[in-house]
Amino acid sequence: MTLPFLRPLIAAILLTGSALAAGAQDFATYRNERHGFSLSYPAGTFAEGPSPSADGGVFVSRDGNARLLAGALPNDGGMGLRDYRAFVLKQSYPDAAIDYAPVRDSWFVLSGTRDGMMFYERVTFTCGGRLINSWAMLYPATERQVYDRIVEQVARTYRPGAASCG
């Protein structure tokens, strides 16, 4: 049993420990002007790499072992959320061990392990389903203790965008 007056102290210690474990580093914010989505990432861990288009960003860890990808694409085929989820599972994560996969009205998450790599992908349908916003982090399972905390921090800052809805 925890004495009530100790709860704030314990919470402060846990928050401090969590920040230290995640590297307690400065975060940079990536904003995609075209589609309006944004997220923050630890600048000491990831560097923004060359992006193939104005639809997203690519970030690579300093050691080259992890990737953070963020982007948006039009849902020209009018695919439904659950159908798109099945498509992503089949195309990107076949034979993966999924350990977290909530589905809501306009978004889903897929998280698990495949071939020694952890993945966390968040997909959000915006603009009435006409635009698909997503971000994903891929990292070695052996470094899960470090990157799981970073995933949590990025997830808290992610804001899907609807700037290109028209």
C-alpha positions, 0 to 999 in steps of 0.5 A: 500500500502506498501512502497518499503523500508519497504518490506525487513523489513516486510519480515524479520519480517515474516521469524523471526515470522515463525521460532519462531512459528515453534519452532526455533529448531535444525533439524536433518537429516535422510538419508537412505543409502539403497535407498538414500532418506533424510529429516530433522526433528525438533530434539526437537519435534521428536525422531527416534524410532525403524524402522521395516526395513532398508527401512525407519525410524519412528519418534515419537513426544516427547508427543507421539501424532504425527508420521513422517514416511519415507520409500521406497518400490519396485514397484514390481507390476509396478503400475502407479502413479495414480493407486497407489494414488487411492490405498493409498487413499482407504487403508490409508485415507478412508472417509478422507476430502482431502484439498490438493492433487496435482499430477505431473508426478512422485509424488503426495501429499495427505493432509487432516483430518480423525478421528481428525487426520491431515495427509500429505503424499508425494509419489515420484516414482523414478527409472523409477517407479520401486521404491516408496519413501514416507514420511508422517506426522500424527498429531492431528488436534487440534495441526495443527497450530504447525505441519503444519509449521513443515510439510512445513519445512520437505517438503522443505528438503525432497530429494527422493532417487534412490540409489537402482535403480541398 
